[in-house]
Amino acid sequence: MSRIDPYAPSRETTEGTVFSVTGGDWDSFVQEIGSTKEERVVVNMGPQHPSTHGVLRLILELEGETVTEVRCGVGYLHTGIEKNMEFRNWTQGTTFVTRMDYLGPLFNETAYCLAVEKLLGITNDVPERASIIRVMMMELNRISSHMVALGTGALELGAITPMFFAFREREIVLDLFEMISGLRMNMAYIRPGGVKLDLPEGAIPKIRDAVTQMRKNFKDNTSLLVGNAIWLKRTQGIGYLDLAGATTLGITGPVLRSTGLPWDLRKVQPYCGYENYNFDVITADTCDVYGRFLIRMNELEQSLRIIEQALDKLEKLQGAPVMVADKKIAWPAQLALGSDGLGNSLNHIREIMGTSMESLIHHFKLVTEGFHVPAGQVYQAVESARGELGAHVVSDGGTRPYRMHFREPSFNNLQATAAMSEGGMIADIIGAVASIDPVMGGVDR
């Protein structure tokens, strides 16, 4: 009678004997399965594995250390954001969408608000200063998001110092977000009709100083990784996906641009006035992890260029409005950053509480009920740090969305995992997934 290994129990299935490995000695397990004709091992990577950028589960089928099949298991972070938005008014929806891709909250907010503004028919009524602030904030967000992608990607492949440098720059951006909006992440700063409040006094010089500092500091990671022999061996030729594969799977963002196609919605389908900014679309032709790394590194400088141009435009529009003039849409009315955080400005409170009963009633109705959006449906896409982020918004004419659905780039781009990994080594899955840069909050929204 053969000995039963408590660490590698087996069961018979229609596909043959399946062994469940829960610990113990690897050599004894190999002896157990050595008599079978196929040495096929199915391994779960995740949903808590540190290289999966969140709660992503990868089901791997291995022959030795070679990956023969990869399947993605998602849904572990499901938040029901899209369904929850059907029970909140249009402005409250911003506080939901900002939490989807939590590394790119401003992209989520912009896509949603541009779609709502299309339905309202006020796209051309959004103040120019508000659009410029949106562009500046999105590009700052692109930098902070790329810092996480580059830093954690390097860490997962064994390089810890680049992560320190990357998160150092990310802190600079998050400090700017806190100064401008009152929050570092998930700020719900962009609202239908504009932004929730103007830049605080002295913000432009501080942002210019931050741009100068980041431009200098970005060179640290460039010096560490670009051309580094160890880094090249872990990234060149790894996670290969060509143009045909990318377009077939609906891949966008840096993964698509690493195939040589300069597809960037800021150029091909401009929004928020991006057509008025000078910047380059960064591409590579390597179709691998290294090419995606180079694209994100080089996109940092392009974002700094756009931010500098936005600051020049903002200086010329000092004091201009940042919210549509229609008081039936501009909710909440007058916000300010005070010593106690974000709230209605004292002057506005004095006005509606002390001099105008009509203003107080209107403020109450606008906050509790919200504004009506004409019936219809629209699709609006923006170029987020991960690719095309699209918002499909349906209205039945009420004060809440009838249906909300997002085309989230992380969800689509994860389809590339199998194409990038199958036939390669198990260790290379880490780099391939890191180069996709998925954020599971967006996938499982």
Residue pairs with C-beta under 8 A, 6 or more apart in sequence:
5 24
5 28
5 29
5 32
6 24
7 21
7 22
7 23
7 24
7 25
7 28
7 29
8 19
8 20
8 21
8 22
8 24
8 28
8 29
8 32
8 33
9 19
9 20
10 17
10 18
10 19
10 20
10 32
11 17
11 18
11 20
12 18
16 36
16 38
17 33
17 36
18 42
19 29
19 32
19 33
19 41
21 29
21 41
33 39
33 41
39 63
39 64
40 61
40 62
40 63
40 68
41 61
41 62
41 63
42 59
42 60
42 61
42 62
43 59
43 60
43 61
43 62
43 426
44 57
44 58
44 59
44 60
45 51
45 52
45 57
45 58
45 59
45 60
45 429
46 52
46 55
46 56
46 57
46 58
46 73
47 55
47 56
47 57
47 73
47 76
48 55
49 56
49 58
50 156
51 156
51 429
51 430
51 433
51 434
52 58
52 433
52 440
53 152
53 433
53 434
53 437
53 438
53 439
53 440
54 77
54 438
54 439
54 440
54 441
54 443
55 76
55 77
55 440
55 444
56 72
56 73
56 74
56 76
56 414
56 433
56 438
56 440
56 443
57 72
57 73
57 74
57 76
58 70
58 71
58 72
58 73
58 417
58 429
58 433
59 70
59 71
59 72
59 73
60 67
60 69
60 70
60 426
60 429
61 67
61 68
61 69
61 70
62 68
62 426
65 425
65 426
65 427
66 423
66 424
66 425
66 426
67 421
67 422
67 423
67 424
67 425
67 426
67 429
68 422
68 423
69 418
69 422
70 417
70 418
70 421
70 422
70 429
71 418
72 414
72 415
72 417
72 418
74 411
74 414
74 440
74 443
74 444
75 444
76 440
76 444
77 440
77 441
77 443
77 444
78 444
78 445
79 99
79 100
79 441
79 444
79 445
81 96
81 97
81 99
81 100
81 445
82 404
82 405
82 406
82 445
84 96
85 93
85 96
85 97
85 400
85 401
85 404
86 400
86 401
86 402
86 403
86 404
87 400
88 95
88 96
88 400
89 369
89 370
89 371
89 399
89 400
90 116
90 192
90 370
90 371
90 373
90 399
90 400
90 401
91 191
91 192
91 331
91 332
91 370
91 371
92 370
93 112
93 116
93 401
93 404
94 109
94 112
94 113
94 188
94 190
94 191
94 192
95 186
95 188
97 108
97 109
97 111
97 112
97 391
97 406
98 105
98 106
98 108
98 109
98 186
98 187
98 188
99 105
99 108
99 186
99 441
100 108
100 406
100 408
100 441
100 442
100 445
101 107
101 108
101 384
101 386
101 389
101 408
101 410
101 439
101 441
101 442
102 185
102 186
102 439
102 441
103 144
103 145
103 148
103 385
103 439
104 141
104 142
104 145
104 384
104 385
104 386
104 389
104 439
104 442
105 141
105 185
105 186
105 187
105 188
106 134
106 137
106 138
106 140
106 141
106 187
106 189
106 190
107 138
107 141
107 382
107 384
107 385
107 389
108 384
108 389
108 406
108 442
109 188
109 189
109 190
109 191
110 134
110 138
110 190
110 271
110 272
110 382
111 380
111 381
111 382
111 384
111 389
111 390
111 391
111 406
112 391
112 393
112 404
113 190
113 191
113 192
113 193
114 123
114 271
114 272
114 380
114 382
114 391
115 378
115 379
115 380
115 391
115 392
115 393
116 192
116 373
116 393
117 123
117 126
117 192
117 193
118 378
118 380
119 373
119 374
119 376
119 377
119 378
119 393
119 395
120 192
120 329
120 373
120 374
121 374
122 193
122 324
122 326
122 329
125 193
125 324
125 325
125 326
126 193
126 194
126 324
127 194
127 320
127 321
127 322
127 323
127 324
128 273
128 313
128 317
128 320
129 198
129 314
129 317
129 320
129 321
129 322
130 193
130 194
130 195
130 321
130 322
130 323
131 272
131 273
132 273
132 310
132 313
132 314
132 317
133 195
133 198
133 199
133 310
133 314
133 322
134 190
134 195
134 272
135 272
135 273
135 274
135 277
135 306
135 310
136 207
136 306
136 307
136 310
136 311
136 314
137 177
137 180
137 189
137 190
137 195
138 272
138 382
139 303
139 304
139 306
139 307
139 310
140 173
140 176
140 177
140 303
140 307
141 173
141 385
142 299
142 303
142 384
142 385
143 169
143 170
143 173
143 214
143 300
143 303
143 304
144 169
144 170
144 173
144 174
144 177
145 384
145 385
145 386
146 296
146 299
146 300
146 385
147 166
147 167
147 169
147 170
147 173
148 166
148 167
148 170
149 296
149 385
149 434
149 437
150 162
150 166
150 221
150 293
150 296
150 297
151 162
151 163
151 164
151 165
151 166
151 167
151 170
152 163
152 434
153 293
153 431
153 434
153 435
153 437
154 160
154 162
154 163
154 166
154 221
154 225
154 231
155 162
155 163
156 430
156 431
156 434
157 231
157 234
157 235
157 430
157 431
157 434
158 230
158 234
159 224
159 225
159 231
161 224
162 221
162 224
162 225
165 217
165 220
165 221
165 224
166 221
168 217
169 214
169 217
169 218
172 210
172 213
172 214
173 210
173 214
174 184
174 185
175 184
175 210
176 206
176 207
176 210
177 183
177 184
177 185
177 187
178 184
179 200
179 203
179 206
180 189
180 199
180 200
180 203
181 187
181 189
181 196
181 197
181 342
182 337
182 341
182 342
183 189
183 342
188 196
189 195
189 196
190 196
191 323
191 331
192 329
193 323
193 324
193 326
193 329
193 330
194 321
194 322
194 323
194 324
194 330
195 322
195 323
196 323
196 332
196 335
196 342
197 322
197 335
197 336
197 337
197 342
198 322
199 314
200 337
204 311
204 314
204 315
207 307
207 311
208 308
208 311
211 304
211 307
211 308
211 311
214 300
214 304
215 301
215 304
218 297
218 300
218 301
221 297
222 297
225 231
225 293
226 294
226 297
231 290
232 290
234 289
234 428
234 431
235 288
235 289
235 290
235 293
235 431
235 435
236 286
236 288
236 289
236 290
237 288
238 288
238 289
238 290
238 424
238 428
238 431
238 432
239 288
239 289
239 292
239 420
239 421
239 424
239 428
239 431
239 432
239 435
240 287
240 288
240 420
241 251
241 255
241 258
241 259
241 287
241 416
241 419
241 420
242 259
242 287
243 256
243 259
243 260
243 261
243 287
245 251
245 416
245 419
246 255
246 256
246 259
246 261
246 416
247 256
247 261
249 412
249 415
249 416
249 419
250 412
250 415
251 387
251 412
251 413
251 415
251 416
252 263
252 386
252 387
252 388
252 409
252 412
252 413
253 383
253 384
253 385
253 386
253 387
253 388
253 409
253 413
254 292
254 295
254 296
254 299
254 386
254 387
254 435
254 437
255 292
255 387
255 413
255 416
255 435
255 436
256 263
256 387
257 263
257 264
257 281
257 282
257 283
257 284
257 295
258 283
258 284
258 285
258 286
258 287
258 288
258 291
258 292
258 295
259 285
259 287
260 283
260 284
260 285
260 287
261 283
262 281
262 283
263 281
264 281
264 383
265 271
265 381
265 382
265 383
265 388
266 274
266 279
266 281
266 383
267 274
267 281
269 381
271 380
271 382
277 305
277 306
277 309
277 310
278 305
278 309
279 302
279 305
279 306
280 302
282 294
282 295
282 298
282 299
282 302
283 295
284 291
284 292
284 294
284 295
285 291
286 294
288 435
289 431
289 432
289 434
289 435
292 435
293 435
296 437
323 330
324 330
327 333
327 362
328 366
328 371
329 371
331 366
331 367
331 370
331 371
332 344
332 363
332 366
332 367
333 344
333 348
333 352
333 363
333 366
334 344
334 345
334 347
334 348
335 342
335 343
335 344
335 345
336 342
336 343
336 344
336 345
336 346
338 345
338 346
351 359
352 359
352 360
352 363
353 360
369 399
370 399
370 400
371 399
372 397
372 398
372 399
373 395
373 397
373 398
373 399
374 395
374 397
375 395
375 396
375 397
376 394
376 395
377 392
377 393
377 394
377 395
377 403
378 392
378 393
379 390
379 391
379 392
379 393
380 390
380 391
380 393
381 388
381 389
381 390
381 391
381 407
382 388
382 389
382 390
383 389
384 409
385 437
386 409
386 410
386 413
386 437
386 438
386 439
386 442
387 409
387 412
387 413
388 407
388 409
389 406
389 407
389 408
389 409
390 406
390 407
391 404
391 405
391 406
391 407
392 403
392 404
392 405
392 406
392 407
393 401
393 403
393 404
394 401
394 402
394 403
394 404
395 401
395 402
396 402
406 442
406 445
408 442
408 443
408 445
409 442
410 436
410 437
410 438
410 439
410 440
410 442
410 443
411 442
411 443
413 436
413 437
413 438
414 436
414 438
414 443
416 436
417 429
417 432
417 433
417 436
420 432
420 435
420 436
421 428
421 429
421 432
424 432
